[in-house]
Amino acid sequence: MKVLKNKKKGYTVSLEIEIHQPAIDTGMDKAFKDVSKTAKIPGFRQGKIPRNIFEKHYGKAMLLQEGISDAVNATYGDAIRELDLDVIDFPKNVSVGEYKENKGVTFSCDVDVRPDVKLGKYKGIKATKDADTADSNKVDEQLNQLRENFAEYKETDAAAGNDDLVSLNSIATIDGEPYEQWTRESLTVKVGLKNFGEDFDTEITGSKKGDKKSFAITYADDFSNSAVAGKTVQFEVEIGDIKEKYTPELDDALAKKVSNDQFDTVDALRADITEKLTTQAKQKSEEKLRADLIEALVADAKMDVPDAMVQSEIDYDIRQYEQQLKQSGGSIKQYLGMIGQSQEQFREQLKEAASKRVKSDLALSAVITKENLEATDDDIKKEIQTLLPTADTDEKVAAEMAKINLDGFTRMLTQRKAVEFLIEKAKIS
């Protein structure tokens, strides 16, 4: 094999490769072994036909065609490895020259490779990091939500007010015709929830058990219930039981109850919530910082983005959708039908996010190359043991490594190092 031409334009490399006769002979031998297993010639068993007899019966052209095809594939792979090309798509514009016996053949093709990236500023990127502490208001919100979760409703003789549960008999008509969905006995309404509209809640507020009311409500065109949107509904209601909401005090007894006796005091419960929210705030701020730095890195870099890489990312996204839908008994075809999109429209919808990921990958790869970053065997071992604490020996780590896509795993760790490098060198306020 000899590379006669290796010319790069943008991210496309044009190759011309000479295949020598021995490679073609090897391909022909392989082709003969495959086809002779099923070939039939009187007087010979399948798989036992001599090569010269086979060629006399079937001719040499078929073996030559298959041999050249096999040699092209093998030689192409050898050339890619020899030239150390990071190929991102199948070869295109493949053209095989005329074969001359004992002189081999030449073929040419174009192949897309990972594009070069010209980095802009990647050291000293200015970024702002959000606070790592829990918002005290959010702590209070969670504590109040726990109170709400344990609220009780008790019957009252008082007039209906906000948050009360009101049982009523209702007759609803539209243009004199019954509207069955809202015509019921013992219909329960929570005042303030606006399930029947804000005006309905206003009408029954202040009512007492046994009261009878007649009123009409005209609903807006954009009301959530399309059956009554833009229409006037006449109501005849009789108020039944009214239950008032009782929210428990935030005390030590409630702290024990909501935590299943894990915490004896409100202070201990508050401390636990604060710790969890602080952890969440820290994770969120770190994720945002990483995203901001990568976005700045990409914005200041110059690169061409091959469509093949974007389409590959879209393919990955669709496979993820298919797996998730399959788990729930669905399919991508059913999903597309439900959202009213074609496969092409769905792919186009995914394109922007896929392109963004490709740009981030290319920019981070450029940083990795520029700074000679790598994930060591020790890095890989530590990460596996972090993810799987049971892998506590070298043998168990090796067993886990055999199960995973090691190249992809290593690339993930190396990219993480690149992001850590950006953080280390950034000007963060």
C-alpha positions as CSV (number, residue, x, y, z in Angstrom):
1,M,0.0,0.0,0.0
2,K,1.2,3.5,-0.9
3,V,-0.5,6.8,-0.3
4,L,-0.1,8.8,-3.5
5,K,-2.1,11.8,-2.5
6,N,-3.0,13.3,0.9
7,K,-4.5,16.7,0.5
8,K,-6.6,18.5,3.2
9,K,-9.1,21.3,2.5
10,G,-11.1,22.4,5.5
11,Y,-12.0,19.2,7.4
12,T,-12.1,17.1,4.2
13,V,-9.0,15.0,3.2
14,S,-8.7,13.8,-0.4
15,L,-6.7,10.5,-0.7
16,E,-5.3,8.5,-3.5
17,I,-4.0,5.1,-2.6
18,E,-2.1,2.5,-4.5
19,I,-3.0,-1.1,-3.8
20,H,-0.3,-3.7,-4.5
21,Q,-1.1,-7.1,-6.0
22,P,-0.4,-9.1,-2.8
23,A,-3.3,-7.3,-1.1
24,I,-5.6,-8.1,-4.0
25,D,-4.5,-11.7,-4.0
26,T,-5.3,-11.9,-0.3
27,G,-8.7,-10.5,-1.0
28,M,-9.3,-13.0,-3.7
29,D,-8.2,-15.9,-1.5
30,K,-10.7,-14.7,1.1
31,A,-13.5,-14.4,-1.5
32,F,-12.8,-17.9,-2.8
33,K,-13.0,-19.4,0.7
34,D,-16.4,-17.7,1.2
35,V,-18.1,-18.5,-2.1
36,S,-16.6,-22.0,-2.4
37,K,-18.6,-23.1,0.7
38,T,-21.8,-22.9,-1.3
39,A,-20.6,-23.3,-4.9
40,K,-21.9,-26.5,-6.7
41,I,-19.8,-28.3,-9.3
42,P,-20.6,-31.9,-10.4
43,G,-18.1,-34.4,-8.9
44,F,-17.0,-32.1,-6.1
45,R,-18.3,-31.6,-2.5
46,Q,-19.2,-28.1,-1.4
47,G,-16.2,-26.5,0.2
48,K,-13.8,-29.0,-1.4
49,I,-13.6,-27.5,-4.9
50,P,-10.0,-26.8,-6.1
51,R,-9.3,-23.1,-6.9
52,N,-8.4,-23.8,-10.6
53,I,-11.6,-25.9,-11.1
54,F,-13.7,-23.2,-9.6
55,E,-12.2,-20.5,-11.8
56,K,-12.7,-22.6,-14.9
57,H,-16.4,-23.1,-14.0
58,Y,-17.3,-19.7,-12.7
59,G,-14.6,-17.5,-14.1
60,K,-12.0,-15.4,-12.3
61,A,-13.8,-12.0,-12.7
62,M,-16.1,-12.6,-9.7
63,L,-13.2,-13.4,-7.4
64,L,-11.2,-10.4,-8.7
65,Q,-14.1,-8.0,-8.1
66,E,-14.6,-9.3,-4.6
67,G,-10.8,-9.3,-4.0
68,I,-10.4,-5.7,-5.1
69,S,-13.3,-4.6,-2.9
70,D,-11.8,-6.3,0.1
71,A,-8.4,-4.9,-0.6
72,V,-9.8,-1.4,-0.9
73,N,-11.5,-1.7,2.5
74,A,-8.4,-3.1,4.1
75,T,-6.0,-0.7,2.5
76,Y,-8.3,2.3,3.4
77,G,-8.1,1.3,7.0
78,D,-4.3,0.9,6.9
79,A,-3.9,4.4,5.3
80,I,-6.1,6.0,7.9
81,R,-4.0,4.5,10.7
82,E,-0.7,5.4,8.9
83,L,-1.8,9.0,8.4
84,D,-3.3,9.1,11.9
85,L,-6.5,10.7,10.6
86,D,-9.4,11.2,13.1
87,V,-12.2,10.2,10.7
88,I,-15.7,11.2,11.6
89,D,-17.7,9.7,8.7
90,F,-17.7,7.1,6.0
91,P,-15.6,7.8,2.9
92,K,-17.3,9.5,0.0
93,N,-16.6,10.0,-3.7
94,V,-14.9,6.6,-3.8
95,S,-13.4,5.8,-7.2
96,V,-11.5,2.7,-8.1
97,G,-9.1,2.8,-11.1
98,E,-8.6,0.2,-13.8
99,Y,-7.0,-3.0,-12.7
100,K,-3.9,-4.2,-14.5
101,E,-2.8,-7.7,-13.6
102,N,0.2,-7.9,-11.4
103,K,0.3,-4.1,-11.2
104,G,-2.4,-3.6,-8.7
105,V,-4.9,-0.8,-8.7
106,T,-5.4,2.7,-7.3
107,F,-8.4,4.2,-5.7
108,S,-9.3,7.7,-4.5
109,C,-11.8,9.0,-1.9
110,D,-12.7,12.0,0.2
111,V,-13.0,11.6,4.0
112,D,-14.1,14.0,6.6
113,V,-12.0,14.3,9.8
114,R,-12.3,16.2,13.0
115,P,-11.7,19.8,12.1
116,D,-8.9,22.0,13.4
117,V,-10.0,24.5,16.0
118,K,-8.3,27.9,16.5
119,L,-8.7,28.7,20.2
120,G,-9.2,32.2,21.3
121,K,-8.8,33.2,25.0
122,Y,-9.1,30.1,27.1
123,K,-6.9,31.2,30.1
124,G,-8.2,33.9,32.3
125,I,-11.8,33.7,31.2
126,K,-13.9,36.0,33.3
127,A,-16.9,34.4,35.0
128,T,-19.3,34.9,37.9
129,K,-20.0,32.0,40.3
130,D,-23.3,32.0,42.1
131,A,-23.4,31.6,45.9
132,D,-22.9,28.1,47.3
133,T,-25.2,28.7,50.3
134,A,-28.8,27.9,50.8
135,D,-31.3,30.7,50.4
136,S,-33.0,31.2,53.8
137,N,-36.3,31.9,52.1
138,K,-36.2,28.5,50.3
139,V,-35.5,26.8,53.7
140,D,-38.7,28.5,55.1
141,E,-40.6,27.6,51.9
142,Q,-39.8,23.9,52.4
143,L,-40.7,24.0,56.1
144,N,-44.0,25.7,55.3
145,Q,-44.6,23.1,52.6
146,L,-44.1,20.3,55.2
147,R,-46.8,22.1,57.3
148,E,-49.1,22.1,54.2
149,N,-48.5,18.4,53.6
150,F,-49.8,17.6,57.1
151,A,-52.7,20.1,57.0
152,E,-56.1,18.7,58.1
153,Y,-59.7,19.7,57.2
154,K,-62.4,19.9,59.8
155,E,-66.1,20.7,59.4
156,T,-67.1,24.2,60.4
157,D,-70.3,26.2,60.7
158,A,-68.4,29.3,59.6
159,A,-68.9,30.8,56.2
160,A,-66.8,29.4,53.3
161,G,-63.4,31.1,52.9
162,N,-60.1,30.8,51.1
163,D,-58.6,27.2,51.2
164,D,-61.9,25.7,52.6
165,L,-63.3,22.6,51.0
166,V,-66.9,23.1,50.1
167,S,-69.3,20.3,49.2
168,L,-72.2,21.4,47.0
169,N,-75.0,20.2,44.7
170,S,-74.6,21.9,41.4
171,I,-76.7,22.3,38.2
172,A,-74.8,23.9,35.4
173,T,-76.4,24.9,32.0
174,I,-75.1,26.5,28.8
175,D,-77.8,28.1,26.7
176,G,-80.4,26.1,28.6
177,E,-78.7,22.7,28.0
178,P,-77.2,20.8,31.0
179,Y,-73.4,20.8,31.2
180,E,-73.0,17.3,32.8
181,Q,-69.4,17.7,33.9
182,W,-70.4,20.4,36.4
183,T,-73.9,19.1,37.1
184,R,-73.4,16.8,40.1
185,E,-74.3,16.1,43.7
186,S,-71.7,16.4,46.5
187,L,-69.3,18.2,44.2
188,T,-66.2,19.3,46.2
189,V,-64.6,22.6,45.5
190,K,-61.5,24.1,47.1
191,V,-62.0,27.8,47.4
192,G,-59.1,29.7,45.8
193,L,-58.0,26.9,43.5
194,K,-60.0,28.4,40.7
195,N,-60.9,25.0,39.1
196,F,-64.2,26.6,38.1
197,G,-62.8,30.0,37.6
198,E,-62.0,32.9,40.0
199,D,-65.6,34.3,39.7
200,F,-67.1,31.0,40.9
201,D,-64.9,31.0,44.0
202,T,-65.9,34.6,44.6
203,E,-69.6,33.6,44.4
204,I,-69.4,30.9,47.0
205,T,-67.1,32.7,49.4
206,G,-69.1,33.8,52.4
207,S,-71.8,31.1,51.9
208,K,-72.9,28.9,54.7
209,K,-74.2,25.3,54.8
210,G,-77.7,25.1,53.4
211,D,-77.4,28.3,51.4
212,K,-78.8,28.2,47.8
213,K,-77.4,30.5,45.1
214,S,-78.1,31.2,41.5
215,F,-75.5,33.0,39.3
216,A,-74.1,33.2,35.8
217,I,-70.4,33.3,34.8
218,T,-69.0,34.2,31.4
219,Y,-65.7,32.5,30.8
220,A,-62.8,34.0,28.9
221,D,-61.9,32.6,25.5
222,D,-58.6,31.3,26.9
223,F,-60.1,29.5,30.0
224,S,-58.4,26.2,30.7
225,N,-61.6,24.2,30.2
226,S,-62.2,24.5,26.4
227,A,-65.8,23.2,26.8
228,V,-66.9,26.4,28.6
229,A,-64.3,28.9,27.2
230,G,-66.0,31.9,25.7
231,K,-69.4,30.8,27.0
232,T,-71.8,31.8,29.7
233,V,-72.6,29.1,32.3
234,Q,-75.7,29.4,34.6
235,F,-75.2,27.8,38.0
236,E,-77.8,26.7,40.6
237,V,-75.9,25.6,43.7
238,E,-76.8,24.4,47.2
239,I,-74.0,24.6,49.8
240,G,-73.3,21.4,51.8
241,D,-70.6,20.7,54.3
242,I,-67.8,23.2,54.7
243,K,-64.4,22.0,55.9
244,E,-61.9,24.5,57.2
245,K,-58.1,24.0,56.7
246,Y,-56.0,23.6,59.9
247,T,-52.3,23.9,59.3
248,P,-50.1,22.5,62.2
249,E,-47.7,24.7,64.0
250,L,-44.0,24.3,63.2
251,D,-42.9,22.8,66.4
252,D,-40.8,19.9,67.6
253,A,-43.7,17.5,67.5
254,L,-44.2,18.3,63.8
255,A,-40.5,17.9,63.2
256,K,-40.6,14.4,64.6
257,K,-43.7,13.5,62.6
258,V,-42.6,14.7,59.2
259,S,-39.1,13.1,59.6
260,N,-40.4,9.8,60.9
261,D,-38.6,10.4,64.2
262,Q,-35.3,11.2,62.5
263,F,-35.2,14.6,64.0
264,D,-36.4,15.6,67.5
265,T,-36.5,19.4,67.1
266,V,-37.3,22.0,64.5
267,D,-33.7,23.2,64.7
268,A,-32.4,19.8,63.7
269,L,-35.0,19.6,60.8
270,R,-34.1,23.1,59.6
271,A,-30.3,22.2,59.7
272,D,-30.9,19.1,57.6
273,I,-33.0,21.1,55.0
274,T,-30.3,23.8,55.0
275,E,-27.5,21.3,54.4
276,K,-29.4,19.7,51.5
277,L,-30.3,23.0,49.9
278,T,-26.6,24.1,50.3
279,T,-25.5,21.0,48.5
280,Q,-28.0,21.6,45.7
281,A,-26.9,25.3,45.5
282,K,-23.3,24.3,45.3
283,Q,-24.0,21.7,42.5
284,K,-26.1,24.2,40.6
285,S,-23.5,27.0,40.9
286,E,-20.7,24.7,39.8
287,E,-22.7,23.4,36.8
288,K,-23.5,26.9,35.8
289,L,-19.9,28.0,36.1
290,R,-18.7,25.0,33.9
291,A,-21.4,25.8,31.3
292,D,-20.5,29.5,31.3
293,L,-16.8,28.8,30.8
294,I,-17.4,26.3,28.0
295,E,-19.8,28.8,26.3
296,A,-17.1,31.5,26.5
297,L,-14.5,29.1,25.2
298,V,-16.6,28.2,22.2
299,A,-17.6,31.8,21.5
300,D,-14.0,32.9,21.2
301,A,-12.9,29.9,19.1
302,K,-12.9,29.5,15.4
303,M,-14.0,26.2,13.9
304,D,-15.9,24.6,11.1
305,V,-18.6,22.2,12.3
306,P,-19.0,19.1,10.1
307,D,-22.6,18.2,9.5
308,A,-21.7,14.5,9.9
309,M,-20.8,15.2,13.6
310,V,-24.0,17.1,14.2
311,Q,-26.1,14.3,12.5
312,S,-24.2,11.7,14.6
313,E,-25.3,13.6,17.8
314,I,-28.8,13.8,16.6
315,D,-28.8,10.0,15.9
316,Y,-27.6,9.6,19.5
317,D,-30.5,11.7,20.9
318,I,-33.0,9.8,18.9
319,R,-31.7,6.5,20.2
320,Q,-32.0,7.8,23.7
321,Y,-35.6,8.8,23.0
322,E,-36.3,5.4,21.6
323,Q,-34.9,3.6,24.7
324,Q,-37.0,5.8,27.0
325,L,-40.2,5.3,25.0
326,K,-39.6,1.6,24.7
327,Q,-39.5,1.3,28.5
328,S,-43.0,2.8,28.7
329,G,-44.3,0.6,25.9
330,G,-44.2,3.3,23.2
331,S,-42.2,4.0,20.1
332,I,-40.6,7.0,18.3
333,K,-43.2,6.6,15.6
334,Q,-46.1,6.9,18.1
335,Y,-44.4,9.9,19.8
336,L,-43.9,11.7,16.5
337,G,-47.5,11.1,15.6
338,M,-48.6,12.5,19.0
339,I,-46.6,15.7,18.6
340,G,-47.5,16.0,14.9
341,Q,-44.0,16.0,13.5
342,S,-42.2,14.1,10.8
343,Q,-38.8,12.5,11.4
344,E,-37.2,15.3,9.4
345,Q,-38.9,18.0,11.5
346,F,-37.9,16.2,14.7
347,R,-34.3,16.0,13.6
348,E,-34.3,19.7,12.8
349,Q,-35.7,20.4,16.3
350,L,-32.7,18.5,17.8
351,K,-30.1,20.2,15.6
352,E,-29.4,23.3,17.6
353,A,-28.6,21.4,20.8
354,A,-26.6,18.8,18.9
355,S,-24.5,21.5,17.2
356,K,-23.8,23.2,20.5
357,R,-22.5,19.9,22.0
358,V,-20.3,19.3,19.0
359,K,-18.8,22.8,19.3
360,S,-18.2,22.2,23.0
361,D,-16.5,18.9,22.3
362,L,-14.3,20.3,19.6
363,A,-13.2,23.3,21.7
364,L,-12.5,21.2,24.8
365,S,-10.5,18.7,22.6
366,A,-8.4,21.7,21.4
367,V,-7.6,22.6,25.0
368,I,-6.7,19.0,25.7
369,T,-4.3,19.0,22.8
370,K,-2.9,22.4,23.6
371,E,-2.2,21.6,27.3
372,N,-1.3,17.9,26.8
373,L,-4.0,16.8,29.2
374,E,-4.7,13.1,29.6
375,A,-6.6,10.7,31.9
376,T,-4.1,8.3,33.5
377,D,-4.8,4.7,34.4
378,D,-4.9,5.9,38.0
379,D,-7.6,8.5,37.1
380,I,-9.7,5.7,35.5
381,K,-9.2,3.4,38.4
382,K,-10.2,6.1,41.0
383,E,-13.3,7.1,38.9
384,I,-14.5,3.5,38.7
385,Q,-14.0,3.0,42.4
386,T,-16.0,6.2,43.1
387,L,-18.8,5.0,40.9
388,L,-18.6,1.4,42.1
389,P,-17.2,1.2,45.7
390,T,-17.4,-2.6,45.5
391,A,-14.6,-2.5,42.9
392,D,-12.0,-2.5,45.7
393,T,-9.3,-4.6,44.1
394,D,-7.3,-4.3,40.9
395,E,-9.0,-7.4,39.6
396,K,-12.5,-6.0,40.1
397,V,-11.5,-2.7,38.5
398,A,-10.1,-4.6,35.5
399,A,-13.4,-6.6,35.3
400,E,-15.4,-3.4,35.3
401,M,-13.2,-1.8,32.7
402,A,-13.8,-4.8,30.4
403,K,-17.6,-4.0,30.5
404,I,-17.5,-0.4,29.5
405,N,-16.5,1.6,26.4
406,L,-13.1,2.5,27.7
407,D,-12.3,5.0,25.0
408,G,-15.5,6.9,25.7
409,F,-14.9,6.7,29.4
410,T,-11.3,7.9,29.1
411,R,-12.5,10.8,26.8
412,M,-15.1,11.8,29.4
413,L,-12.4,12.0,32.1
414,T,-10.0,13.9,29.9
415,Q,-12.7,16.5,29.0
416,R,-13.4,16.8,32.7
417,K,-9.8,17.7,33.2
418,A,-10.0,20.3,30.5
419,V,-13.0,21.9,32.3
420,E,-11.1,21.8,35.6
421,F,-8.2,23.5,33.8
422,L,-10.5,26.3,32.5
423,I,-11.8,26.8,36.1
424,E,-8.3,26.8,37.5
425,K,-7.2,29.5,35.1
426,A,-10.4,31.5,35.0
427,K,-10.9,34.9,36.7
428,I,-13.9,34.0,38.9
429,S,-15.9,36.5,41.0
